[in-house]
Amino acid sequence: MIERKKRTPSMDTDKAGRKLPLSNAFNLSAPVPYDNLSRYIKTVKLDSLARIRNQFDSLTEPRWVFRGQSDSRWHLTTSLERLATGQNLLFDDAEARLIRAFKSQAHLYTADLPPIEDDLEWVALMQHHGCPTRLLDFTRSPYIALYFAVETVRVGGTCAVWAVNSEACDERAIRRIEGLQEWTKEQVLTPQDLEERNVAGKLGSPTLFRKAFLRNQFSLVCTVQPARHNHRMAKQQGCFLCPGDVADTHGFETNLRDQLIMGIDPEYFFPVWNPPQIFRFTIPGQLRGPILHELRRMNISKASLFPGLDGFAASLGLDLDILRRRAAQKDSA
């Protein structure tokens, strides 16, 4: 009897022997597996104000949300994830401790507090005041995201604006919850909740936010919105993308990847998204001055995004820095 040789996947195929497509994100020359997040990211270099305008104006549908980061090499990570990484802390344990401590002592600093049972509002309040949380800040405006990207970009560096299809995230979160409930018999949401097909909105309610996020055992990424907006969040057209599982080493990108491939069986990856559902726009740091000047004309500045005396005072320093750089460029010309 001839023994059939077992097929070993090559560098260009996945475990099932399927040919892998080339990544169009971080590495254009090497095949990327279906279970790699970069498989689903489209990276576009924007090296002029005209290209920025054209690209941003093509993403005007409300489904897109944006995040600016001052270094294009940075991944999408939450402040809770950054706190726990390398510290031998379980993310969910660290989160529970932070929430308990914040709830027990916040009344010493302000009387304007959410209802004790509304965990999303508490976590949003923690995020607003700089406490590590699982929430990742996004905005509905690409130009506001652009401001946060270029504001502190280093000289000679490259910043990035991320664009994520939030509606697609919410739809796949619903499907993932449905599939996992059937697989695990864990009823995170009731049949009535699923019938309403508005799970994304309902996940922000006090009861469901606790069940679907704070006590979660599986990966998902979904848009959440607290019932009350603070003044800063309203000015920044802000919203949050929230990961489901923050235990062990499950960060934001792990949740997003697991939701994209949608596989219940870990041995089989079934990609359900084709690019581009996530964009990463890279912008050279030398455009910082012209971009800030253009954004100022659109009334996007430190003073408008951070209402109050602190924002106004910080904007004066930024204005002076822009004038200094423009004068230096004229002298060197």
N, C-alpha and C positions, 0 to 999 in steps of 0.2 A: 504494500500500500504506500502510495506516494504521499508524504506529508506536505500539506500545503503551507507555504511560507506565509507567516502573518505580515500583513502590510503595515509598515511604519510610516506615519505621516512625515512628509518632507517639510522643509522650511516654507514651501509655497502652498501647503495644504493644511486643512484643519484635521481634527481627530477622525472625521468621517471621510476623509480623502477629498473633500471639496476644495477646488482651487480658491485661494484667498486673493481678494482684490488688493491693489496697492492702496496704502493710506494716502489721503489727500490732505493730511493735517500736519503732523510734526515731521514725518519722515517720508519723503516722496519716492524713495528708492527701494524700500523693503516691504514685503507683504505683511499685513497686520491681521491677526486673528479676529474672528467675529466677536470674541469676548473681550476685546481691547477697546477702551472708550475712544481712543483716537480714531478708530475706524469710522466713527459717527460725527467727527468734527471737520468742518470745512474752514481752513485757515486762509485768510485773504489779507494781503498787504495793502494798506492804504497810505500812499506816500505823498498825497497832496490834498489840499482843502477840497478841490473839485471831486476827487475820488471819494472822499469821506461823505460829502453831500449826496452824491449819486447813490452810494451804497446804503446810507441811512434812509434816504427817501424811498428806497425800494422795500423797506421793512416797516411800513406804516400801519400794517394790520395790528389790531390790539392783542393778537396772540403772542407777539414777540415781547420779551422782557430783556433788559440789558444790565450789564455790570462792568464797571471800569476798574482796571487794575494797573498800577503804575509800573509793573514789570511783566512783560509778555511771557516770561518763563514760569510765572506762578500758576499753580493749578487752582481749581475751584475747591476751596477748603473753608470750613466754618471755623469760627473762633474757638468753639469747643473742641474741634478736631485738632487744631494747632496746640491747644493747651494740653491735651491728653497724649499726643504723639511723643514717643520717646520718654514718657514719664511713668510707664508701667501702670497707667490708670485705665480702667474700663470707662469708656465714654459715658455709658448710661449711669454708672455709679457716680462719676464726677458731676454729671448733670443733675442728678437727684439731690446731691449735697448742695450744689449751688442754688437750686430752686428753694430748698428748705431754708437755707441761710438767708436768702434774699427776702422771702416771704416773712420770716420771723423778725427782720430788723429794718425793713424798708420804711415802716411807719415812723422811725426815728428821724427820717429825713424829709418826708413829704406826707401830706394827708390825702393827696389825690391818688388813691390806689384802686386797682381793679377788684372785683369780687373775688374772694379767696378761692373759689372753685374754678375760675376762668384761667386755666393754665396758659393758654395762648397769649392772653393779654399780659400776664405776668412775664412770660418769656420775651415778649416783644418789648416790654418795659426794661427788662434786663439788657436786652440788645441795645436799646436806645442809650442806656447809660454806660455801655462799655463792658458789661459782664459777659463772659464767654457763654454762648448758646449754640444750639443746633441750627438756628436760622441763618440763611445767607441773603444779604441785602441785594435787591435788584430794583430797577426803576423802569417805568413804562416809556421813558424818553431816552433815545440813544445819545442825545446831546448832553443830557445831564450825566450819563455814564461816561461820556467823553471827557467832561470836566474832571471827574474823579480820576480818570486814567492819566491825564496830562498834568494835573496840578502838581504832583511831586515826582514826575518821571525824572530819572537821573540824566545828567548830561551825557550824551552819546548813547543813551539806552533806548529801549523800545518798550512802549506800553501796549495795553490791549483793551479792547472792548469786546466782551462776550455777549452774544445774542442767543437766547434759548427760546424755543417754541413752547411756551408754558401751557397752551391748550393741549398740545400733544402729550406733554408730561401728565396733565390731569386725566386725559382719556386713558392713558396707559396705566396710570395709578388705579383707576377704576377696574380695568381689566385684570390687573395684577391682584387686586384685592379679591375679586370674584374667583379667579383661578386658585389662589392660595387658600381661600376659605373652603373651597371644595376639596382641595388636596389635604389640608391639615385639619379640617373640621372645626377650625377656630372662627367663630362668628364675630369678627371685628365690627362688621356692619350688618344690620338686619336685612332681610329680604325687602322690607319696605324702603329702606335707605337706598338700596341698589336699584329698585324699581324707579325711583325718582330721578335717577341718572344725574344727580347733582352732588355727587360724593365730594368733589373737590371743594365746593362751597361749604358743605356740611362738616368737612373735616376740621374746620376752624371752630366749630361749636365746642363748648367746654367739655362735654362728655365724650364726643368722638375724637377730639384732639388728644385727650388722655389715652383713649383706647388705640387709636391708629398710629400715634407717635410715641408718647411717653412710655407706653407698655408694649411697644411693637417688637416683633420678632422677625420681620422680613423687610426686604429692601423696596423702597419706592421713593420717588421725588414728586412733590405736589405743591401747587401754589396755596399758600394760606394767607389770610388777611384778618387781623384782629378787628373786632367790632368798632373800637375807637382808634382814630388816627391822632397821633400827636402833630403839632404844628410843623415840625421839621419833616416828618414823613409825608405830609400833604404837599409841602413845597417841593419836595424831591420826587413826587409822583411814585412813592416807594411801594414795594410789595416784597414778600419773602418767598423764596423757594425753600422747602423744608424736607430733609431726608427722613426716612422712616426708621431705619435700624442704625443706631449709633453704638452698638455693643462691639467690644473688641477692637478690630482695626477697620470697621465699616465707616468710612468717611463719606462725604458728599458724593464724590466721583464714583465710589464703589456702588452706592445706591443707584446712581444714575445709570451706570453700566448694566447692573443687574436688571433694572427696569427695561432697558433698551432691548436686551436679548430675550427677556421674557421666559427664560427656560425654568420650568419647575424641576426637571431632571438635570442635575448639575453636569451630567456627562454629555448633554446635548444642548448646543447653543443654537437658538433660532432667532436670527436678527429680524426685527420688525420695523426698524427705521432704516431708511436710506438717506445718506447725506443730501442736502444740508438741512438738518433740523437743529444743529448747533453750529454757530459761527464763532470764530475767533479772529477778530480784526486787529492786526498789528499795525502800530503807528510809530514812526520814528520820533525820538525825543526832540530833534531839531525843529519840529513843527509846533512845539509847545507855545511859543510866543504868539505866532499868528493864530493858533487855535483859541487861546485864551482871549485874544483881542476880538475874534469873531464871536465867541460865546458871550463876551461882555455886551456886544451889540444886540444879542438875543436875550439880554437880561438874565444870563446864567452866570452867576458869580458866587463867591463865598458869602456875600451879604444876602443874596436872594435865597440861597440854599440852606443857610444856617441863620434863621431869623433871630434878631436880638443884637445886643451890643457886641457880644463876642464875635459873631460872624462879620459884623460891620468893621470892627477893628482889624480882624485878620485880613479882610478884603483890601484894606488900605496898604498893608504890607505887600500883598501880592501885586497890587497895581504899581507900586514903586519898583518892585523887582522887574516887572514887564517893561517899564520905561527905561530902567537901567540897561537891560539886555538890548533893547532896540537902539539905544544911544551907542552901545558898544559895537553893534553891528554896523551902524553908520560910520563910526570912526575907522573900522577895519576895512570898509569898502573903498 
